[in-house]
Amino acid sequence: MRIRHIVLKEIRHRWATSLVILGAVVLCVGTIVFIYRVRQSSMDELQRAMDGMSTNVVLLHEDLTLADYLSGNVGENHFPQPHAAVTVRTDPPVLERAQTFYQRKVTFTHPDHPDDPAYWVELVLCGVGPEVGETSVVEPRISEGAAELGSTAAEKLEDHLVGNMLVIPYQGPDAQPAVREPTGLPPHLRRGPGDRRQAGGPAQVRVRRTRDRTGTIKDYMVFVDLDVARRLYGLTEPDGDSTQTVINVVEGVLALAPGEADRYGDAPDDGLAAAAAAGAERDAIAELLEPLKRRAEGLENPGLAVYAMRGEARARHQALLSRSQRMELVALGILIFGALVVGGYAVLNVRQRHKEMGVMLAIAARPKHLNIMFLEKMFILALAGGVIGAALGSITAAQWGPPGTALIGSWATYGLAILVALVVTMLPSLAGVFVASHIDPANTLRDL
Amino acid sequence: MLDVQNVSKVYGHNRQAIRALDGVDLRVNRGEFVAIVGPSGSGKTSLLLTMGGLLTPTSGKVLIDGASFYDVGAPARTAMRLKYCGFMFQTFHLIPYLTAAENVMLPLITTGMNARSQREMAEDCLQTVGLEQRKDQKASKLSVGEMQRVALARALVNRPALILADEPTANLDADTASLVIDYLQTFKAEGIAVVLVTHDDRLGQVADRIVQIRQGKTVAPSDSKELS
């Protein structure tokens, strides 16, 4: 006979107490899973909405983050002029292939024509500072001698993803590029020693990986720091018009001469070469830049999505945050309630078993065995409660959550469920352990 | 085998102090049947618990096979208890949701013995007390007499050299009490020392020695013949 055998029989014997503890765990886990799933689903919905607004690349001011942008912390003075950018979209294979093709070039696909190379957009990345964090973009520091992002392997790319940031080591202002500089680049995109327009520092590019509810990477969102981009490309802004900067950057990024793409790296890229041969890139450039150009020329352009996106995204994001905060308060309350119930019943359970534990201490067991027995019981109830709670939380979220909430959640959901179950059960159980560890068999037997 | 040397036990402090045992000396040999008698509150149970390594004395020593119970740490004391002692209680104290066999196995669960050996030993002991047919019955479904026999089997399962029993016949009818007394005599004959606390005259009659205790002190020992 093992201790677990006694534990399982005791759970069945004191089924009412066990049921109350199980119920408390199920309540806590179910609530947390429900809230987590609803929130996740709402974020997905917001993301889908943003995707629908067709802006995946935003040129941000260096002081700003995406969170600022979405939460409305961005004052109008940050954007005296239209600040946003190109409509591009990419997916990991394209990004990886671009890295394979040329270490400092990323290719994006057009959302309306994701499979058509004629609509791909290439972004030349020219180094980055090491101080990258998701919420801060600071003056880049040059990391002398940093390793080149030289691998062609996809996992190497992942190695350079720090949080949501793609870190491309900068070689230093005087370093020779490891990869042959594309000779056909327009002047404002050229870099290297002696190029005064490069002296301002490296560019900084942030890549945000977006995952769907199953955890699969859906796409990458790329953010380019506007100020760094200005310095990188050494652009001047006539009359302080940022729009022109944007246009210049995008033009510079896009304006690769047809046929040049296959000279950038060792491996030819059929798609780009074909696109270049077809001369379709320029059409894509023209199409992408048209709204910005019209805006820069002071023309009305209802099709420029950036303002609509910003306002609507901000409103939705704020609504989501507000709802999330309310739900988090509810979750916290339920967690505290659940922990109190579990703790109370844990102590009650030990008191119910006071004599039984005293006898066990008298005939064979040590306090450690009683503690193991007690914690094992709570662990079993925590796991059972976690599984049941996760299932109920998922079902209720699918039933009453936002439209499109899937019944099956990600592994993270179930990991969270088990974690909550263990925390809400095992921590309060320590109260029971404390009581159990103070049982004196002699006193117990004397009371018998 | 068991040597109680000048043991005292004081509960509480200062003015509330109660001296339950006051310089008790007692020696129990293998195969000896000792009955401890005395009025309520005289310290019988305290003495029994002290002898079993469950109640640390305020002063004095309890030696079992020459090893001091209370000069070692709690884990070692538990191991000594498991090696030398079997316990019986007035109200049996079986775990109600376990079967008779599982209750008997309880002292073995921390020994590392495999489940099959545990079960075989438990069934042997149940056979000894005539309960092999009831081995899979839940303890809560057993009669009072059967419960005490299961408790007896539990006290035997670790093959102790000493059985300590607190009023083992107090809750039993005359026939069952006689049966338990017979079993205890059988164990004595097999070389197991039996020390019990009792008010039962029949147990006094079968004991080799009666130790009377009053106000925590042993009164002049007498043998069973003198009592009868």
Chai-1 contact restraints between the chains, C-beta under 6 A:
chainA,res_idxA,chainB,res_idxB,connection_type,confidence,min_distance_angstrom,max_distance_angstrom,comment,restraint_id
A,M1,B,E102,contact,1.0,0.0,6.0,A-B,restraint_1
A,M1,B,M105,contact,1.0,0.0,6.0,A-B,restraint_2
A,M1,B,I109,contact,1.0,0.0,6.0,A-B,restraint_3
A,M1,B,A115,contact,1.0,0.0,6.0,A-B,restraint_4
A,M1,B,Q118,contact,1.0,0.0,6.0,A-B,restraint_5
A,K9,B,Y97,contact,1.0,0.0,6.0,A-B,restraint_6
A,H13,B,Y97,contact,1.0,0.0,6.0,A-B,restraint_7
A,E356,B,I95,contact,1.0,0.0,6.0,A-B,restraint_8
A,V359,B,H93,contact,1.0,0.0,6.0,A-B,restraint_9
A,A362,B,L54,contact,1.0,0.0,6.0,A-B,restraint_10
A,A362,B,F87,contact,1.0,0.0,6.0,A-B,restraint_11
A,I363,B,F87,contact,1.0,0.0,6.0,A-B,restraint_12
A,I363,B,P107,contact,1.0,0.0,6.0,A-B,restraint_13
A,A364,B,L82,contact,1.0,0.0,6.0,A-B,restraint_14
A,A364,B,P107,contact,1.0,0.0,6.0,A-B,restraint_15
A,A364,B,T110,contact,1.0,0.0,6.0,A-B,restraint_16
A,A365,B,T110,contact,1.0,0.0,6.0,A-B,restraint_17
A,R366,B,P75,contact,1.0,0.0,6.0,A-B,restraint_18
A,R366,B,T78,contact,1.0,0.0,6.0,A-B,restraint_19
A,H369,B,T110,contact,1.0,0.0,6.0,A-B,restraint_20
A,P441,B,L54,contact,1.0,0.0,6.0,A-B,restraint_21
A,A442,B,L49,contact,1.0,0.0,6.0,A-B,restraint_22
A,A442,B,L54,contact,1.0,0.0,6.0,A-B,restraint_23
A,A442,B,L55,contact,1.0,0.0,6.0,A-B,restraint_24
A,L448,B,T91,contact,1.0,0.0,6.0,A-B,restraint_25
